């Protein structure tokens, strides 16, 4: 067998000829379909790959993409962003979060605005940078505003583990971690009720892959078994996505309904057990987490376990944190977009009042948001 | 946010908590605390995400995928070649003759 080089992991999974070959295979198989199928790519990374490489152009007419809610910044309701804003205003607090959160508007403005007004807000590449910030500022309280799906949850757990191990007294956490399978169930349940009016039932899922690197493909087992929806866990490179779509189409042609892994070079059924253990050590599920555009989704959020409450900024600062739910801008349809009920160009302010430089909705702010993807790569797509 | 970058491990710290990875010519440090001590070795390909190694990339699986894609392209190239011969040949009789040869 040939030796693998790093270049192969990039080039061979983006090869144009291979994309076209898969387009042909999909087209040939799609001719055998009894009806059109709608495939939801749950993850924002997939959405970007699909748009960036113009994959809708390569699809036959009876294969449709529905963009899902898999962008942790986009699904964050305004009241959580307001929490971050309020925490940044507290005396002697340094608010630290990942770079994706910079521009997301809350009701008082974004964290970038908070910083412009004098708050000490820092955007980091890795949660572990909090340790250095805390050590350099022993008189300040560093609050890590933690966001992300299963992919980033264990990294927050590692940070907390180190805070405890090294006995660092001035790091706290505000947890906004959410889980993917619960929201997928919610999407199916809420849409199947309205399937006649919506007429765009989710027939299959392209499963988020880096979530599965951590949690294993096993988290999607209920979907083929209990919901009758095939799931193919697919990588993010365009060839991965095309192969994933091809595998889904073949399942429909062959009347199978299974969980399959396309992304075998990284995803296993079990996932990263160390990472899962870290999550289980420090986190509990919360009974409800409110997702932007989706409302309350049962068991879809995480919080620190009771034993670690002394590190929980949400508890320690509860007297100053707003509790009211805040609705989105009236003209913004991020909610419908996150539910896969609408596509960005259907929004009246898309590309005019709302664009990456002046975002109104979260789907335009985040680098993984569907609106940002359409704005950036939309010229590749013919409507 | 969820995107991870394939990188190659070039160095591992003595306490095995950190490593140096190469991402297409750019070198940076990555945290190994999510991995078991013997999970990752120098020369391995890994997925990097917000400063952490998330998992090792299975070289055999990656190569198997690449081989599959090459095979698909070869089969398609062969089909294209056959079709081109049949379509481009204006002499019907010769076309049939070629067609028979190709089919056999």
Interface residues (C-beta under 8 A of the other chain):
Chain A: X1 X2 X4 X6 X7 X8 X9 X10 X12 X13 X15 X17 X18 X21 X22 X24 X25 X43 X44 X45 X70 X71 X72 X73 X98 X100 X125 X126 X127 X128 X129 X147 X148 X149 X151 X152 X154 X155 X158 X161 X162 X208 X210 X211 X213 X214 X236 X239 X243 X264 X265 X266 X272 X274 X275 X278 X366 X367 X368
Chain B: X1 X2 X3 X4 X6 X7 X8 X22 X23 X24 X31 X33 X34 X35 X36 X45 X47 X49 X50 X51 X52 X54 X55 X57 X58 X59 X60 X61 X62 X63 X64 X65 X66 X69 X72 X73 X76
